[in-house]
Amino acid sequence: METGSLEWARISGGRLSSGQRWNQILQALTAELQRVSQSWLRRLGLHSARLPAAAWRGLELPDSPLARSADQFCRELSPDYLVGHCLRSFAWATLLAQRDDLRFDSEVLYLACMLHDLGLTDSALPRGDQVCFAVSGAQAAAQFLHSRQCPAATAERVAEAITLHLNVQVALRCGTEAHLLRQGTGLDVIGARYHEISAEARDQVVQRYPRQDFARQIGQRLGDSPVRRPGSRTHLLCQLGFLRMIERSPWGS
């Protein structure tokens, strides 16, 4: 059973077991070693692979009725800084997919990006036995999609990507859209893979979807006790210094 999957969420309510906790810690240590090694390679001039800025031009948002409904639903429930984060996450995920030569379903990825932080809104915070905002958010997303006659398989893929996105790493075997949601949100929140996107492309995205003091606001929200419940992945990430990573990200704000 994959940690962060819908099956895991149904069984655990979003609470990590001791073994799952240590697995996430090991993944975090591995990711930090990779980050440090890449930083040194850049300093030595040995890391030059970047996505051409031209790849941003022509990037369009999905315009299906379901995509438009998800956009409206996100805006109704979320503060502006979260709406911008969702839109930037889709842009980063799309650019990184081009960078990594990955094919994906644009509508599924867009739905996952726009709905992935519903659990941070007051309407879908973890309640009762739930401890994980990604689990409660995935449930809210699935309910919304079902109410819009979304195919059951699509709703499940979106919900699965949302529950998984708090993992330190999401492998491609978990689904390309789930992997890309994690990549896009990681870039927007802590600047993961920041240097693999050209400065021009980064500027174009941020000009279109301004950050609006995002670092301070998301750090404050993730530090709230209803979001950082003991046993959750958010609680573990905060223990591992995630809030400091947000503060020190290359985005600055």
C-alpha positions in Angstrom: 0.0 0.0 0.0 1.4 3.4 -1.1 1.7 6.0 1.6 -0.5 8.9 0.7 -2.8 6.9 -1.6 -6.5 6.9 -1.4 -6.4 3.3 0.1 -3.9 4.5 2.7 -6.2 7.5 3.4 -9.2 5.4 3.9 -7.4 3.1 6.4 -5.3 5.6 8.3 -7.3 8.9 8.0 -4.0 10.5 7.1 -2.0 9.3 10.1 1.5 8.0 9.4 2.6 4.8 11.0 6.1 4.6 12.6 7.5 2.8 9.5 5.9 5.3 7.1 7.2 8.2 9.1 10.8 6.9 8.9 10.4 6.2 5.2 9.3 9.9 4.6 12.3 11.0 6.7 14.7 8.9 4.6 13.2 10.4 1.4 13.6 13.9 2.8 17.3 13.2 3.6 17.8 11.8 0.1 16.1 14.9 -1.5 18.3 17.2 0.6 21.5 15.5 -0.5 20.3 15.8 -4.1 19.6 19.5 -3.7 23.0 20.1 -2.1 24.8 18.2 -4.9 23.0 20.0 -7.6 23.8 23.3 -5.9 27.5 22.5 -6.1 27.3 21.4 -9.7 25.7 24.8 -10.6 28.5 26.6 -8.8 31.0 24.6 -10.8 29.2 25.4 -14.0 28.4 21.7 -14.6 24.6 22.0 -14.4 23.2 23.8 -17.4 20.1 21.8 -18.5 17.3 24.3 -18.6 13.9 24.6 -20.3 13.9 27.3 -23.0 11.7 30.3 -22.1 9.9 29.8 -25.4 8.2 26.8 -24.0 6.1 29.0 -21.8 4.7 30.9 -24.8 1.4 29.5 -25.9 0.7 27.6 -22.7 -3.1 27.6 -22.3 -5.3 26.5 -19.4 -7.8 23.7 -20.1 -11.1 25.3 -21.1 -13.6 22.4 -20.6 -16.8 23.0 -18.6 -15.3 20.8 -15.8 -12.1 22.8 -15.8 -14.0 26.1 -15.6 -16.1 24.8 -12.8 -13.1 23.7 -10.8 -11.5 27.2 -11.3 -14.7 28.9 -10.0 -15.0 26.5 -7.1 -11.4 27.1 -6.1 -11.9 30.9 -6.2 -15.1 30.7 -4.2 -13.4 28.8 -1.3 -9.8 29.9 -1.4 -8.1 33.2 -0.5 -6.3 34.9 -3.4 -2.8 33.7 -2.4 -4.0 30.0 -2.7 -5.7 30.6 -6.0 -2.5 32.0 -7.4 -0.5 29.1 -6.0 -2.9 26.6 -7.7 -2.5 28.4 -11.1 1.3 28.7 -10.8 1.5 25.0 -9.8 -0.2 24.0 -13.0 2.2 26.2 -15.0 5.3 24.8 -13.3 4.0 21.2 -13.6 3.4 21.7 -17.3 6.9 23.3 -17.9 8.6 20.5 -15.9 6.6 17.9 -17.9 8.1 19.4 -21.1 11.5 19.5 -19.4 11.3 15.8 -18.5 9.5 14.8 -21.8 6.4 13.5 -19.9 3.0 13.1 -21.5 0.0 13.8 -19.3 -3.7 14.5 -19.3 -3.9 18.3 -19.1 -7.5 18.4 -17.7 -6.7 15.9 -15.0 -3.6 17.8 -14.0 -5.4 21.1 -14.0 -8.2 19.7 -11.9 -5.7 18.3 -9.4 -3.8 21.6 -9.3 -6.8 23.8 -8.8 -8.4 21.6 -6.1 -5.3 20.3 -4.3 -5.4 22.7 -1.4 -9.1 22.7 -0.6 -8.1 21.1 2.7 -6.4 24.4 3.7 -9.7 26.3 3.3 -12.1 26.7 6.3 -14.7 24.6 4.5 -12.6 21.5 4.3 -10.1 21.5 7.2 -9.5 18.1 8.8 -12.2 17.2 11.3 -13.0 14.3 13.6 -10.6 11.4 13.2 -8.9 13.0 10.1 -5.5 14.4 10.7 -4.4 15.3 7.1 -5.6 18.3 5.2 -4.7 16.6 1.9 -7.1 13.7 2.7 -9.9 16.0 3.7 -9.2 18.2 0.6 -9.2 15.1 -1.7 -12.6 14.1 -0.3 -13.9 17.6 -0.9 -12.5 17.6 -4.4 -14.1 14.2 -5.2 -17.5 15.3 -3.9 -17.3 18.4 -6.1 -16.3 16.5 -9.2 -19.0 13.9 -8.7 -21.6 16.7 -8.3 -20.5 17.9 -11.8 -21.0 14.5 -13.3 -17.3 13.9 -13.7 -16.4 10.4 -14.8 -15.6 8.3 -11.7 -12.2 7.3 -13.0 -11.2 10.9 -13.5 -12.4 11.9 -10.0 -10.4 9.1 -8.5 -7.2 10.1 -10.4 -7.6 13.7 -9.2 -8.3 12.7 -5.6 -5.4 10.3 -5.6 -3.0 13.0 -6.8 -4.2 15.3 -4.1 -3.8 12.8 -1.3 -0.3 11.9 -2.6 1.0 15.5 -3.0 2.2 15.9 0.6 4.6 13.0 0.2 8.2 14.1 0.1 8.4 12.3 -3.3 5.7 11.0 -5.7 7.0 8.4 -8.1 5.8 8.2 -11.7 4.4 4.8 -11.0 1.8 6.6 -8.9 0.5 8.3 -12.0 2.0 11.0 -14.2 -0.4 13.7 -13.0 0.2 12.9 -9.4 3.9 13.1 -9.9 3.6 16.4 -11.8 1.3 17.9 -9.1 4.0 17.2 -6.5 6.7 18.6 -8.8 4.7 21.8 -9.5 3.7 22.5 -5.9 7.3 21.7 -4.7 8.6 24.3 -7.1 6.1 26.9 -6.1 6.4 26.4 -2.3 10.1 25.7 -1.7 11.7 26.4 -5.1 12.5 22.7 -5.8 14.0 22.5 -9.4 13.9 26.3 -9.5 17.1 26.4 -11.7 15.7 24.0 -14.2 13.3 26.6 -15.5 14.8 29.6 -17.3 14.6 33.0 -15.6 12.5 34.4 -18.4 9.9 31.6 -18.1 9.8 32.0 -14.3 9.2 35.8 -14.8 6.4 35.2 -17.3 4.6 32.8 -14.9 4.9 35.1 -11.9 3.9 38.2 -13.9 0.7 36.3 -15.0 0.0 34.9 -11.5 1.7 37.1 -8.9 2.9 35.5 -5.7 1.1 38.0 -3.4 3.2 37.5 -0.2 2.7 33.7 -0.7 5.6 32.5 1.3 4.5 34.2 4.5 0.8 33.3 4.1 1.3 29.7 3.3 3.9 29.3 6.0 1.5 30.8 8.5 -1.4 28.5 7.3 0.7 25.3 7.4 1.7 26.2 10.9 -1.9 26.4 12.1 -2.8 23.7 14.6 -5.8 22.3 12.5 -3.5 21.8 9.6 -0.5 20.6 11.5 -2.1 17.8 13.5 0.2 15.3 15.2 0.7 12.2 13.1 0.1 14.0 9.8 2.6 14.5 7.0 2.3 18.2 7.6 3.4 17.8 11.2 6.3 15.7 10.1 7.3 18.2 7.4 7.2 21.0 9.9 9.4 19.0 12.2 11.9 18.5 9.4 12.2 22.3 8.8 9.7 22.7 6.0 8.6 26.2 7.2 12.3 27.3 7.1 12.6 25.9 3.6 9.7 28.1 2.5 11.3 31.2 4.1 14.6 30.5 2.5 13.4 29.5 -1.0 14.8 31.2 -4.0 11.4 32.9 -4.6 11.9 35.1 -1.6 8.2 35.8 -1.1 
